[in-house]
Amino acid sequence: MGVIGKMATTIVGTRIAAETGKAGFAGVAVGMIATRIISRSPMGALFVGGAYLAHQVIKKMREIDAKGPHKAAVDDGLIAPGDHSAEVKPATAPALH
C-alpha cells in the first residue's frame, strides 16, 4: 500500500473513531478495525464508507427535523440569516377547467 493509501486509511479510521464517541482504547480499536477492513478489501471499504455516509445523512436529517430546514441551512452557512427566498412555499392545486 502506498503512502497515499496509508494516509487515507489513517484519516478514515481516526474519523470513525471520533464519530463513534468512544475515547481511549475503544476508539482506537474501532479505528483500527475500520482501517484494517478498508486496507484489505475493496468491498469492505465500500461497506465502511457507505455505513459512514449513511450515518452522516441520518444525523443531518435528524438535525433538519429538530431545527427546521431554514435554521439548519443558516447554521450550515448555505443561506444568509435574513434570506427567506429559499423557504418552501405551500403548493396550490391547479385549477381544473
ChimeraX attribute file (.defattr): number of C-alpha atoms within 10 A of each C-alpha:
attribute: neighborCount
match mode: 1-to-1
recipient: residues
	/A:1	7
	/A:2	6
	/A:3	7
	/A:4	9
	/A:5	12
	/A:6	13
	/A:7	11
	/A:8	14
	/A:9	20
	/A:10	19
	/A:11	14
	/A:12	20
	/A:13	25
	/A:14	18
	/A:15	14
	/A:16	22
	/A:17	23
	/A:18	15
	/A:19	13
	/A:20	12
	/A:21	9
	/A:22	15
	/A:23	11
	/A:24	8
	/A:25	10
	/A:26	13
	/A:27	20
	/A:28	17
	/A:29	15
	/A:30	18
	/A:31	24
	/A:32	19
	/A:33	14
	/A:34	22
	/A:35	23
	/A:36	16
	/A:37	19
	/A:38	23
	/A:39	17
	/A:40	11
	/A:41	11
	/A:42	11
	/A:43	11
	/A:44	16
	/A:45	18
	/A:46	13
	/A:47	14
	/A:48	19
	/A:49	16
	/A:50	12
	/A:51	12
	/A:52	15
	/A:53	12
	/A:54	12
	/A:55	13
	/A:56	13
	/A:57	12
	/A:58	11
	/A:59	12
	/A:60	13
	/A:61	15
	/A:62	12
	/A:63	14
	/A:64	15
	/A:65	11
	/A:66	11
	/A:67	13
	/A:68	12
	/A:69	16
	/A:70	20
	/A:71	15
	/A:72	18
	/A:73	16
	/A:74	14
	/A:75	13
	/A:76	10
	/A:77	10
	/A:78	11
	/A:79	16
	/A:80	14
	/A:81	12
	/A:82	7
	/A:83	10
	/A:84	10
	/A:85	10
	/A:86	12
	/A:87	9
	/A:88	9
	/A:89	7
	/A:90	6
	/A:91	6
	/A:92	6
	/A:93	6
	/A:94	6
	/A:95	5
	/A:96	4
	/A:97	3
